[in-house]
């Protein structure tokens, strides 16, 4: 299933550069972090929506998407914040 992730243009640019540098698809980086958040019960902070935002569309397995939706609902997390945290965690992992 397609997922439209809204994120700030600078973050998308930096993430794209990091993904290219590491030679890993952005989708794979995001999915890895999503599974890590779900399995570790990681605290997902709330973030304000960027004024200058753009979209990143990725294909997410239906079962994972449903699991994320349930997790966000149970923990009162906006799905947008969940995806942003996946990107931030991935960037921390590879950029230190």
Helices and strands as residue ranges (DSSP letters): E 2-8, H 9-22, H 26-40, E 53-59, H 62-74, H 79-95
